[in-house]
Amino acid sequence: MSKLIVVTGATGMQGSGVIDALSANTGWKIRGLTRNINSEKARALAHRGVEMVAADFDDQDSLEKAFSGASAIFAVTDFYEPFATGMGAEKAMEIEYDRGVKLARAAVNTATLETYFWSTLPAASELTGGEAKVPHFDAKGAIDAYIKNDPDLNAKTIFLLTGFYASNFGYPPFTPVYSKPAGQYILPLPTDSLTFLPSLGPVSNIGVTVSGLLQNPYPKAAGGAKGGRYVHVTTGKYQIQDYFSTWADIAGKGKLQVLSIPFEQFEAPHGMWGTELGLMVKFWEISGAPKMWGTVGEGDVVIDARELDGIKDRLVSAEDFWRQGDWSQF
């Protein structure tokens, strides 16, 4: 008899990537959750055989109904959805935390649940002793803590620590600009060019990790009831200059120079997005590797996805993702 996995945010980047990867998992039925099952993306998933169900992250009852019968759940929240309305980072954190808690509570009330995949980010403020506060990181870190405080749910949870998407060139703060006088591309960032960044590769690697862990159990035990089992979903760390220069070379754009500028100068042209993403870059600089993909819980264990059977041979590097892209209109 087939088991059921429920994928939240099924029409989003992470959720759709998980659904794509699960095509390798025979014996699993997929139920996708979205607010609007009549959207074009939802209808396309239904056409592929995914059971699409309407649910609202602000409505725990709807989540519990949607989780009914699930053996596994992939859960992800989106800080940027409320943030993009202009409500401010603090309010967006509150909303994301509340939604993450509702997802967790609904999972607790799912009697059939065996595995809860929670897509998360490092708790930046705690990792740096308050020196680097990154709202879209810290909200997820707070949800991690909530999950760990429930021994039953924590024992079923695999925390997926994600990194920098290889597709982030499409976001203006990370879009290089061509300088005719310099004869090369320039990318101004509020950090030293030698700062490391953790590369996720393409977002599809999150789905690959979920797919692999359904086939191959997590190989280590956490320490104590509040220790979390983490997977660092990554294809490697890069110094920022090397990362963006490699993209420029693969994309046929010639030379690219990362230009270190003050935080305020990075922030100004991008408004609230410059603030939020600039804080993330400063976190990388302040924390350094490997703390930038570390955890804060006593008893936590972290495994690199590149070490896991069923995953390591399926991960796509940033370089291979870029080689598959069409950068002619960039």
Secondary structure, 3 states (H helix, E strand, C coil): CCEEEEECCCCCHHHHHHHHHHHHCCCEEEEEEECCCCCHHHHHHHHCCCEEEECCCCCHHHHHHHHCCCCEEEECCCCHHHHCCCCCHHHHHHHHHHHHHHHHHHHHCCCCCCEEEEEECCCHHHHCCCCCCCHHHHHHHHHHHHHHCCHHHHHHEEEEECCEECCHHHCHHHCCEEECCCCEEEEEECCCCCCEEEEEECCHHHHHHHHHHHHCCCCCCCCCCCCCEEEECCCEEEEHHHHHHHHHHHCCCCCEEEEECCHHHHHHHHHHHHHHHHHHHHHHHHHCCCHHHCCCCCCCEEEEHHHCCCCCCCCCCHHHHHHHCCCCCC
